[in-house]
Amino acid sequence: MRFPVLLTLLLGIASADTALAQAADPTFGEAVQMVSDGREADALVAFRRVVAANPNNLEARLWIARLHERMGHPDQAESVYRSVLLENPTSLDAALGVAATMLERDDVDGTIEVLATVEERAPQNAEALTLLGRAHRLAGHDARAIGYFERAVAVAPTAEHRARLEDARRSYLHRIEVRGFGEQYSGPTADTTGGDVIVNYRLSDRLRVIGRGQAQRKFSVSEQRGGGGLEWRWRPATTLRAHLLVGPGNLVAPEGDFLGEIDHAYAGAVWTGSIRYFDFTGARTTFLSPGVSWPASDRLSLGLRYALSWTETSTRTHVAIGHTAQVRGAYRLLRRVSLEGGYAAGVEDFETFSIDRIGDFRANTVSGGVRLELPTLTAIVGGYERQWRRGSIDMGRATVAIQQRF
């Protein structure tokens, strides 16, 4: 009697184990549903089990690669994409995946090489055209990049494709900026009014020429200065910039203003080093300034800058040392609207630097503003700064600027 009962129990346990094992094995459709539900980690485990059961399921292996890519594992994603491409050289999805992961680690030449074959086979593939545009833009081929983005928009006029085309045009086209500002000081100090006109004209993909004129009335003195400079994209990730502005006879604004600057893009950030020399009547101030800006997220960008200055005057034998620190940020609230803000300890703005800021200038400045990007490649920027100086002096500055690409 005991043996039949024991046999029945064993058979029941074995059947239960088999049922559990079968229930634990997800189907391809269930794994896809996990992705749709946002359960990417669970989906990755599920697709791995699907592939373990059938290594020839190339579509499941492509999903494994896509999930690695989404989860920030480009190296693992690339290896899986390449394994699929090795077994199926005609797979567009695998080729596009390899190209995307190579671009993620800035292998521009390799990306363009892989996509050249894809473009021959599928010249109307919007994803391939977008990747080619991004790769050529990183390589410094801005005109070719715009051409690929235009083709991608023609094939698939999505908001993302339009945005990439617009951003590339904003970076590549000539531009002109007109800016006006007004300052109000506490006490009897007269208000300041001023304006700038800056033209940045592209001579070639790598070389631009800059012209600038500035006029202001500050401390009841009206002055002007003007000049120009060059911007040279030495390498795809490195840009050199220099300008010289002069205003002979100026008393408040500099008589001479020289800038030398280098920008280098690395690891998603732009690193900057600059030297700036201001020549006033009876005084000379030099700034050495490193800085960095980087995208903290898809919407938020941040920037840090430090400047060491030394000022020599004709009336003093020692050199006055100054320090400046700036923190700036921009948050994209909507597709075309961004909020800007910042804080500065020391000199808040080198573009309106005047003789009252030389030496060991100590002040605290907070700023805020709004930037509006129009579809006409026009940008309108408005901002306000509030500054507290030593000696119980306060200053408020309002600025409005219009930038146009053409």
C-alpha positions in Angstrom: 0.0 0.0 0.0 2.9 2.3 0.9 4.6 1.8 -2.5 1.8 3.1 -4.7 1.3 6.1 -2.5 5.0 6.9 -2.6 5.1 6.4 -6.4 2.1 8.8 -6.8 3.8 11.4 -4.7 7.1 11.2 -6.7 5.2 11.4 -9.9 3.3 14.4 -8.7 6.5 16.2 -7.6 8.1 15.5 -11.0 5.0 16.8 -12.8 5.0 19.9 -10.7 8.7 20.5 -11.3 8.2 20.1 -15.1 5.3 22.6 -15.0 7.3 25.1 -13.0 10.2 24.8 -15.4 7.9 25.3 -18.3 6.2 28.3 -16.7 9.6 29.8 -15.8 10.7 29.8 -19.5 9.5 33.0 -21.0 8.4 33.3 -24.6 9.8 35.8 -27.1 6.5 37.7 -26.9 6.6 37.8 -23.2 10.1 39.3 -23.2 9.0 41.9 -25.7 6.1 42.8 -23.5 8.5 43.3 -20.5 10.3 45.9 -22.7 7.0 47.7 -23.4 6.3 47.7 -19.7 9.6 49.3 -18.9 11.1 46.3 -17.2 14.4 46.3 -19.1 16.4 44.3 -16.6 13.8 41.6 -16.5 13.5 41.6 -20.2 17.3 41.2 -20.6 17.1 38.0 -18.4 14.2 36.8 -20.4 15.8 37.2 -23.7 18.9 35.5 -22.5 16.8 32.5 -21.5 15.2 32.5 -24.9 18.6 32.5 -26.6 19.9 29.8 -24.3 17.0 27.6 -25.5 17.6 28.6 -29.1 21.0 30.2 -30.0 19.9 30.7 -33.6 17.2 33.2 -32.5 18.9 36.2 -34.0 16.0 38.6 -33.2 16.3 37.7 -29.5 20.0 38.4 -29.7 19.3 41.8 -31.3 17.0 42.6 -28.4 19.8 41.7 -25.9 22.1 44.1 -27.8 19.4 46.9 -27.8 18.8 46.5 -24.1 22.6 46.7 -23.3 22.7 49.8 -25.4 19.7 51.4 -23.6 21.1 50.5 -20.2 24.4 52.2 -20.9 26.6 49.2 -21.8 27.8 50.1 -25.3 30.8 47.7 -25.3 28.6 44.7 -24.5 26.0 45.9 -27.0 28.5 46.1 -29.7 29.9 42.6 -29.2 26.4 41.2 -29.5 25.5 43.2 -32.5 28.8 42.0 -34.2 28.0 38.4 -33.4 24.6 38.8 -35.2 26.2 40.6 -38.1 28.8 37.8 -38.4 26.1 35.2 -38.8 23.9 37.4 -40.9 25.9 40.0 -42.9 22.7 41.4 -44.4 21.1 42.4 -41.1 20.6 46.2 -41.2 19.6 46.3 -37.5 22.9 44.7 -36.5 24.9 47.0 -38.8 23.1 50.1 -37.4 23.7 48.8 -33.9 27.4 48.4 -34.5 27.6 51.9 -36.0 25.6 53.5 -33.1 27.8 51.9 -30.4 31.0 52.8 -32.2 29.7 56.4 -32.4 29.0 56.3 -28.7 32.8 55.9 -28.1 33.7 58.5 -30.7 35.1 56.1 -33.3 34.0 58.4 -36.1 36.0 56.8 -38.9 34.8 53.3 -38.1 31.2 54.5 -37.8 31.3 56.2 -41.3 32.9 53.0 -42.8 30.2 50.7 -41.4 27.4 53.1 -42.5 28.8 53.5 -46.0 27.7 50.0 -46.8 24.3 50.5 -45.1 23.7 53.7 -47.2 24.4 51.7 -50.4 21.9 49.1 -49.5 19.3 51.4 -47.9 19.7 55.0 -49.0 16.4 56.0 -47.5 17.0 54.6 -44.0 16.4 57.5 -41.7 18.3 56.0 -38.8 21.4 55.4 -41.0 21.2 59.0 -42.4 20.9 60.4 -38.8 23.9 58.4 -37.6 25.9 59.5 -40.7 25.0 63.2 -40.0 26.1 62.8 -36.3 29.4 61.1 -37.3 30.3 63.7 -40.0 29.5 66.5 -37.5 31.9 65.1 -35.0 34.5 64.8 -37.8 34.1 68.4 -38.6 32.3 67.9 -41.9 29.5 70.3 -41.0 28.1 70.8 -44.5 27.9 67.0 -45.2 26.3 66.5 -41.8 23.6 69.0 -42.7 23.0 67.2 -46.0 22.4 63.9 -44.2 20.1 65.5 -41.6 18.1 67.1 -44.4 17.7 63.7 -46.1 16.6 62.1 -42.7 14.0 64.8 -42.3 12.7 64.3 -45.8 12.3 60.5 -45.1 11.0 60.8 -41.6 10.1 64.4 -40.5 10.0 63.6 -36.8 10.6 66.2 -34.1 14.0 64.6 -33.2 15.2 64.7 -36.8 14.1 68.3 -37.2 15.8 69.3 -34.0 19.1 67.7 -35.1 18.9 69.6 -38.5 18.2 72.9 -36.8 21.0 72.5 -34.2 23.5 71.7 -37.0 22.4 74.7 -39.0 22.7 77.0 -35.9 26.3 75.8 -35.4 27.3 76.0 -39.1 25.7 79.1 -40.5 26.9 82.7 -40.3 25.5 84.6 -37.3 24.9 88.1 -36.1 24.1 89.2 -32.6 22.8 92.5 -31.4 22.8 93.1 -27.6 21.7 96.0 -25.5 22.1 96.4 -21.7 21.4 98.9 -19.0 22.9 99.2 -15.5 21.5 100.9 -12.4 23.6 101.5 -9.3 22.6 102.4 -5.8 23.5 105.9 -4.7 24.3 108.9 -7.0 26.1 106.9 -9.7 24.7 107.5 -13.1 22.9 104.7 -15.0 24.8 102.9 -17.7 23.5 102.1 -21.2 25.4 100.1 -23.9 25.1 98.0 -26.9 27.1 95.4 -28.9 27.1 94.2 -32.5 28.9 90.9 -33.3 29.2 89.3 -36.7 30.6 85.8 -37.0 31.1 84.9 -40.7 32.1 81.4 -41.9 34.9 81.5 -44.5 35.2 77.7 -44.6 34.3 74.6 -42.6 37.3 75.3 -40.3 37.8 79.1 -40.3 35.5 82.0 -39.2 36.2 85.7 -39.0 34.6 87.8 -36.3 33.8 91.5 -36.3 32.6 93.5 -33.3 31.6 97.0 -32.3 30.6 98.3 -28.9 29.3 101.6 -27.6 28.4 102.5 -24.0 27.8 105.5 -21.7 29.0 104.8 -18.3 29.8 107.1 -15.4 28.6 109.9 -17.6 31.3 109.1 -20.2 30.4 108.0 -23.8 32.9 105.6 -25.4 33.3 103.2 -28.3 35.6 100.3 -29.2 35.8 97.9 -32.1 37.9 95.2 -33.7 37.8 91.6 -34.9 39.2 88.2 -34.6 39.5 84.6 -36.0 38.0 81.3 -35.0 39.8 78.2 -36.3 38.7 74.7 -35.9 42.1 73.2 -35.7 40.9 69.6 -35.1 37.4 68.2 -35.0 37.4 68.5 -31.2 39.6 71.5 -30.8 38.9 75.2 -31.6 41.3 78.1 -31.3 39.9 81.7 -31.0 41.5 85.1 -30.8 40.3 88.7 -31.0 41.6 92.3 -30.6 39.4 95.2 -29.7 40.6 98.8 -29.5 39.2 102.0 -28.2 41.8 104.7 -28.2 41.3 107.4 -25.6 38.8 105.4 -23.5 38.8 106.1 -19.8 36.2 103.6 -18.5 36.2 100.9 -21.1 39.6 99.3 -22.1 41.7 101.0 -24.8 42.9 97.5 -25.8 41.3 94.1 -25.3 43.1 90.9 -26.4 41.8 87.4 -26.1 43.4 84.0 -26.8 41.3 80.9 -26.1 41.3 77.2 -26.8 38.3 74.8 -26.5 38.6 71.1 -26.5 35.8 68.6 -26.4 36.6 65.4 -24.4 34.5 62.8 -22.6 31.2 64.7 -23.3 32.5 68.0 -21.9 34.1 71.1 -23.4 37.3 72.2 -21.6 38.4 75.8 -22.1 41.6 77.7 -21.4 42.0 81.4 -22.1 44.2 84.4 -21.5 42.7 87.9 -21.7 44.6 91.2 -21.5 42.9 94.6 -20.9 44.8 97.8 -21.3 43.4 100.9 -19.6 44.8 104.4 -19.3 47.3 103.9 -16.4 46.4 100.2 -15.7 46.8 96.8 -17.2 44.9 93.7 -16.1 45.6 90.1 -17.3 43.3 87.1 -16.7 44.2 83.4 -16.9 41.0 81.3 -16.9 40.3 77.6 -17.1 36.8 76.4 -17.4 34.6 73.4 -18.3 31.0 72.9 -19.5 29.1 69.7 -19.8 25.6 68.3 -20.3 24.4 67.0 -16.9 21.3 65.5 -18.6 19.3 65.8 -21.8 17.8 69.0 -20.5 20.4 70.4 -18.1 23.9 71.8 -18.9 26.3 73.2 -16.4 29.5 75.3 -16.6 32.3 76.2 -14.2 35.0 78.8 -14.6 37.8 80.2 -12.6 40.0 83.2 -13.4 43.2 84.5 -11.8 44.0 88.1 -12.5 46.8 90.5 -11.8 46.7 94.3 -12.3 49.6 96.6 -12.7 49.1 100.4 -12.4 51.3 103.4 -13.0 50.7 104.7 -9.5 51.5 101.5 -7.5 54.6 99.4 -7.3 52.9 96.2 -6.3 50.7 93.9 -8.4 47.0 93.5 -7.3 45.9 89.9 -7.4 42.2 89.0 -8.0 40.2 85.8 -8.1 36.9 85.0 -9.9 34.7 82.0 -9.8 31.6 81.5 -12.0 28.9 78.8 -12.0 26.3 78.8 -14.8 23.5 76.5 -15.8 20.8 76.2 -18.5 17.7 74.1 -18.2 15.6 73.3 -21.3 12.1 73.8 -20.1 10.4 73.3 -23.5 11.7 72.4 -27.0 12.5 76.0 -27.7 12.5 77.6 -24.3 15.4 77.4 -21.8 15.9 78.9 -18.4 19.4 80.3 -17.6 21.0 81.1 -14.2 24.3 81.6 -12.5 26.4 82.9 -9.7 29.7 84.8 -9.8 32.2 85.7 -7.1 34.4 88.4 -8.5 34.1 89.6 -12.1 30.7 88.5 -13.5 31.1 89.5 -17.2 34.4 89.9 -19.1 32.6 91.3 -22.2 31.6 94.5 -20.3 34.8 94.6 -18.2 35.5 98.2 -17.2 38.1 100.1 -15.0 35.9 99.8 -11.9 36.5 96.0 -11.9 40.3 96.0 -12.0 42.5 94.7 -9.1 41.1 92.7 -6.3 37.5 93.2 -7.3 35.1 91.6 -4.8 31.4 91.2 -5.6 28.7 88.6 -5.5 26.4 88.4 -8.5 23.3 86.2 -9.2 21.7 86.1 -12.6 18.7 84.6 -14.4 17.2 84.7 -17.8 15.2 83.1 -20.6 16.3 81.9 -24.0 13.8 81.5 -26.8 14.8 79.6 -30.0 12.6 80.4 -33.0 12.1 78.1 -36.1 13.5 81.0 -38.2 17.0 80.3 -36.6 16.5 83.4 -34.5 17.2 83.4 -30.7 16.0 86.0 -28.3 17.7 86.1 -24.9 16.6 88.2 -21.9 18.4 88.3 -18.6 18.8 90.2 -15.3 21.8 90.3 -12.9 21.9 91.6 -9.3 25.3 92.4 -7.9 26.5 93.3 -4.4 29.9 95.0 -4.1 32.1 96.0 -1.3 31.2 99.4 0.2 27.4 98.8 0.2 27.2 99.3 -3.6 24.5 97.4 -5.5 24.1 97.1 -9.2 21.3 95.7 -11.4 21.8 94.9 -15.1 19.1 94.0 -17.6 20.2 92.6 -21.0 18.3 91.8 -24.2 20.0 90.1 -27.1 18.8 88.9 -30.6 20.9 86.3 -32.5 20.2 85.5 -36.1 21.7 82.8 -38.3 21.9 83.3 -42.0 
